[in-house]
Amino acid sequence: MVECHYCRNPVQSHWNFCRKCGARLLHKEDPTEFVIKDEIVEVATEDSESPTGMLYEPLEVEEVKVEEEAEEKKELTDDELVERIADVIVKREDYNALLKKKVDLDDEINKLLDRVKNKLIPRNEALPRIKEIKEEVEIISVQEDKFENFSAILPIEEIIEDRNNEKKKLKKLSALKGDKAVSRATIEEMETKYKKNIQNLELKLNVELAKMRKTFDALENKMKTLQRDLEILYVNSQTGEISEKDYQKFKQEKSVEIDRMKKVSKTVANILAEAR
């Protein structure tokens, strides 16, 4: 079974990212791991004028009518739309950072055990550090529980990857047209199937693209509002309406929110570009 290198969630071999944690998949054989058992070492077989700092090129999206899921029928406000996307993107970054730290700690244990195995350092010298690392890993495992029911992939990202995979299949199928092992009827049947799958995914993608385009516009407006708030805070501090202490406090809060929106805007821009 193929697993995500970070969260160990089962993944399919043709996926480019894990649909649990959002991490890009390595598509490599798992390296040999080392484990500790009873303290014995064993070997186990940007545009500057844009508020967001991003340059967005409009997409040509065909307008289609597709029935949406019941939960999507209620029109979201701009703020709700932004927060819905931001929640996934920011949590995904936090989750991936947590998983990466865990992987790095596991790698450090493996390196220490490898050095012990090759008699580069004595076992009693490595074990205290290994114990410390394992305690850190346990803390991270507890923090991971907060993301137990968290899905790190946006619907549009899943649709884009499914569409791209169908296109790859269609391209590979074309290379089989001269292969005597496959009849023309089978080729045509499979070609029709893949094209239909791509068509259905394109319809779903157009619906999600409309939401994503609206999100990008809402992000632009929110960034302008935050920037204006910062300017007003500065004026208030200079005119004595607020103290310097309050100014620095509010400025920090606004700056954190601006950085958050920049991360979201960058991800949204990348998704829109990948949807082409």
C-alpha positions as CSV (number, residue, x, y, z in Angstrom):
1,M,0.0,0.0,0.0
2,V,1.3,3.4,-0.9
3,E,1.3,5.9,2.0
4,C,1.9,9.7,2.3
5,H,5.5,10.3,3.5
6,Y,4.2,12.8,6.1
7,C,0.9,11.7,7.6
8,R,0.9,8.0,6.5
9,N,-2.5,8.3,5.0
10,P,-3.2,5.8,2.2
11,V,-2.7,7.5,-1.3
12,Q,-3.1,6.4,-4.9
13,S,0.1,6.1,-7.0
14,H,-1.1,8.7,-9.5
15,W,-1.9,11.4,-6.9
16,N,0.5,14.3,-6.8
17,F,-0.5,15.4,-3.3
18,C,-2.0,13.7,-0.2
19,R,-5.7,14.4,0.1
20,K,-5.5,14.3,3.9
21,C,-2.6,16.6,4.8
22,G,-2.1,18.3,1.4
23,A,1.6,17.5,1.2
24,R,3.2,16.9,-2.2
25,L,3.9,13.2,-2.6
26,L,7.5,12.0,-3.1
27,H,6.7,8.9,-5.2
28,K,9.8,7.1,-3.9
29,E,10.3,3.9,-2.2
30,D,10.3,4.2,1.5
31,P,13.8,4.1,2.9
32,T,14.9,1.5,5.5
33,E,13.8,2.6,8.9
34,F,15.4,2.1,12.3
35,V,13.5,1.4,15.4
36,I,14.2,1.2,19.2
37,K,12.9,-1.8,21.1
38,D,13.8,-2.2,24.8
39,E,16.7,0.2,24.2
40,I,18.3,-2.2,21.7
41,V,19.2,-0.9,18.3
42,E,17.5,-2.8,15.5
43,V,17.3,-2.4,11.8
44,A,13.7,-2.7,10.4
45,T,13.5,-4.3,7.0
46,E,4.9,39.3,-7.5
47,D,3.0,42.7,-8.8
48,S,4.1,45.6,-6.5
49,E,0.9,47.6,-7.3
50,S,-1.4,44.8,-6.3
51,P,-2.5,44.9,-2.6
52,T,-1.9,41.1,-2.4
53,G,1.5,41.3,-4.1
54,M,0.2,38.9,-6.8
55,L,-0.4,39.5,-10.4
56,Y,-3.6,37.9,-11.6
57,E,-4.4,37.1,-15.2
58,P,-8.1,36.6,-15.8
59,L,-9.1,33.1,-17.0
60,E,-11.5,32.4,-19.9
61,V,-14.1,30.4,-18.1
62,E,-17.1,29.0,-20.0
63,E,-20.3,29.7,-18.2
64,V,-22.1,26.4,-17.5
65,K,-25.0,25.4,-15.3
66,V,-24.2,22.5,-13.0
67,E,-26.3,21.5,-10.0
68,E,-24.3,22.2,-6.9
69,E,-24.3,20.3,-3.6
70,A,-27.1,21.3,-1.2
71,E,-24.6,23.0,1.2
72,E,-23.3,25.2,-1.6
73,K,-26.7,26.5,-2.6
74,K,-26.7,29.3,0.0
75,E,-24.7,32.2,-1.4
76,L,-21.8,33.1,0.8
77,T,-20.8,36.7,1.5
78,D,-17.3,37.8,0.4
79,D,-16.0,37.6,3.9
80,E,-17.4,34.1,4.4
81,L,-15.9,33.0,1.1
82,V,-12.5,34.3,2.0
83,E,-12.6,32.8,5.5
84,R,-13.7,29.4,4.2
85,I,-10.7,29.2,1.8
86,A,-8.3,30.8,4.3
87,D,-9.2,28.3,7.0
88,V,-8.1,25.4,4.8
89,I,-5.0,27.1,3.4
90,V,-3.7,28.4,6.8
91,K,-4.5,25.2,8.6
92,R,-2.9,23.1,5.9
93,E,0.3,25.1,6.3
94,D,0.3,24.6,10.0
95,Y,-0.4,20.9,9.6
96,N,2.3,20.4,7.1
97,A,4.8,22.2,9.3
98,L,3.9,19.9,12.1
99,L,4.2,16.8,10.0
100,K,7.5,18.0,8.5
101,K,8.9,18.5,12.0
102,K,7.9,15.0,12.9
103,V,9.5,13.5,9.8
104,D,12.7,15.5,10.5
105,L,12.8,14.1,14.1
106,D,12.3,10.6,12.8
107,D,15.2,11.2,10.3
108,E,17.4,12.3,13.1
109,I,16.6,9.1,15.1
110,N,17.5,7.1,12.0
111,K,20.8,8.9,11.5
112,L,21.7,8.3,15.1
113,L,20.8,4.7,14.9
114,D,22.8,4.3,11.7
115,R,25.8,5.8,13.4
116,V,25.4,3.4,16.3
117,K,25.0,0.5,13.8
118,N,28.2,1.4,12.1
119,K,30.0,1.9,15.4
120,L,30.6,5.6,14.8
121,I,29.2,6.5,18.3
122,P,28.5,4.3,21.3
123,R,24.9,3.3,22.0
124,N,24.8,4.8,25.5
125,E,25.7,8.2,23.9
126,A,22.9,8.1,21.3
127,L,20.1,6.8,23.5
128,P,19.6,9.9,25.7
129,R,19.1,12.1,22.6
130,I,16.9,9.5,21.0
131,K,14.8,9.5,24.1
132,E,14.5,13.3,23.9
133,I,13.5,13.1,20.3
134,K,10.8,10.5,21.0
135,E,9.3,12.7,23.7
136,E,9.1,15.6,21.1
137,V,7.5,13.2,18.6
138,E,4.9,12.3,21.3
139,I,4.1,16.0,21.8
140,I,3.6,16.5,18.1
141,S,1.4,13.4,17.9
142,V,-0.9,15.0,20.5
143,Q,-1.0,18.3,18.5
144,E,-1.9,16.2,15.4
145,D,-5.2,15.3,17.1
146,K,-6.5,18.8,16.4
147,F,-6.4,18.0,12.7
148,E,-8.0,14.6,13.0
149,N,-11.1,15.5,10.9
150,F,-9.4,18.2,8.8
151,S,-9.3,17.9,5.0
152,A,-6.4,19.8,3.7
153,I,-7.5,19.8,0.0
154,L,-9.9,22.2,-1.5
155,P,-12.5,20.8,-3.9
156,I,-11.1,22.6,-6.8
157,E,-7.6,21.1,-6.2
158,E,-9.0,17.6,-6.3
159,I,-11.0,18.3,-9.5
160,I,-7.9,19.7,-11.2
161,E,-5.8,16.7,-10.3
162,D,-8.5,14.3,-11.4
163,R,-8.9,16.1,-14.7
164,N,-5.2,16.2,-15.3
165,N,-4.9,12.5,-14.6
166,E,-7.7,11.7,-17.1
167,K,-5.8,13.8,-19.7
168,K,-2.7,11.8,-19.1
169,K,-4.6,8.5,-19.6
170,L,-6.0,9.9,-22.9
171,K,-2.5,10.8,-24.1
172,K,-1.2,7.3,-23.2
173,L,-4.1,5.8,-25.0
174,S,-3.2,7.6,-28.1
175,A,0.2,5.9,-28.1
176,L,-1.6,2.5,-28.2
177,K,-3.5,3.2,-31.4
178,G,-0.9,1.3,-33.5
179,D,-0.5,-1.5,-30.9
180,K,-1.8,-4.8,-32.3
181,A,-2.5,-6.1,-28.8
182,V,-5.5,-3.7,-28.5
183,S,-8.4,-3.6,-30.9
184,R,-9.7,-0.4,-32.5
185,A,-13.1,-0.9,-30.8
186,T,-11.4,-1.1,-27.4
187,I,-9.4,2.0,-28.1
188,E,-12.5,3.9,-29.2
189,E,-14.5,2.8,-26.2
190,M,-11.7,3.9,-23.7
191,E,-11.2,7.1,-25.6
192,T,-14.9,8.0,-25.3
193,K,-14.8,7.1,-21.6
194,Y,-11.8,9.3,-20.9
195,K,-13.2,12.3,-22.9
196,K,-16.5,12.0,-21.1
197,N,-14.7,12.0,-17.7
198,I,-12.7,15.1,-18.7
199,Q,-15.9,16.8,-19.9
200,N,-17.7,16.1,-16.6
201,L,-14.7,17.3,-14.6
202,E,-14.4,20.5,-16.7
203,L,-18.1,21.3,-15.8
204,K,-17.4,20.8,-12.1
205,L,-14.2,22.9,-12.5
206,N,-16.0,25.8,-14.0
207,V,-18.3,26.0,-11.0
208,E,-15.4,26.0,-8.6
209,L,-13.4,28.5,-10.7
210,A,-16.3,31.0,-10.4
211,K,-16.1,30.7,-6.6
212,M,-12.3,30.9,-6.7
213,R,-12.3,34.0,-9.0
214,K,-14.8,35.7,-6.6
215,T,-12.5,34.7,-3.7
216,F,-9.6,36.4,-5.4
217,D,-11.5,39.6,-5.9
218,A,-12.7,39.5,-2.3
219,L,-9.1,39.1,-1.2
220,E,-8.0,42.1,-3.2
221,N,-10.8,44.2,-1.5
222,K,-9.9,42.9,2.0
223,M,-6.2,43.7,1.5
224,K,-7.1,47.3,0.5
225,T,-9.3,47.6,3.6
226,L,-6.6,46.3,5.9
227,Q,-4.0,48.6,4.3
228,R,-6.4,51.6,4.8
229,D,-7.0,50.5,8.4
230,L,-3.2,50.6,9.0
231,E,-3.0,54.1,7.5
232,I,-5.9,55.3,9.7
233,L,-4.2,53.8,12.8
234,Y,-1.0,55.7,11.9
235,V,-2.9,59.0,11.5
236,N,-4.7,58.4,14.9
237,S,-1.4,57.8,16.6
238,Q,0.1,61.0,15.1
239,T,-2.9,63.1,16.0
240,G,-3.0,61.7,19.6
241,E,-6.3,59.9,19.2
242,I,-4.6,56.7,20.4
243,S,-1.4,56.1,22.4
244,E,1.8,54.8,20.8
245,K,1.3,51.5,22.8
246,D,-2.2,51.0,21.4
247,Y,-0.9,51.9,17.9
248,Q,1.8,49.2,18.0
249,K,-0.6,46.7,19.3
250,F,-3.3,47.3,16.6
251,K,-0.6,47.6,14.0
252,Q,0.7,44.1,14.9
253,E,-2.8,42.6,14.7
254,K,-3.4,44.1,11.3
255,S,0.0,43.1,10.0
256,V,-0.6,39.5,11.1
257,E,-3.9,39.5,9.2
258,I,-2.3,41.0,6.1
259,D,0.4,38.3,6.1
260,R,-2.4,35.7,6.4
261,M,-4.3,37.1,3.5
262,K,-1.1,37.2,1.4
263,K,-0.6,33.5,1.9
264,V,-4.1,32.8,0.9
265,S,-3.9,35.0,-2.2
266,K,-0.7,33.3,-3.3
267,T,-2.3,29.9,-3.0
268,V,-5.5,31.0,-4.8
269,A,-3.4,32.6,-7.6
270,N,-1.5,29.3,-8.0
271,I,-4.7,27.3,-8.1
272,L,-6.2,29.5,-10.8
273,A,-3.0,29.2,-12.9
274,E,-3.0,25.4,-12.5
275,A,-6.6,25.2,-13.6
276,R,-5.7,26.4,-17.1
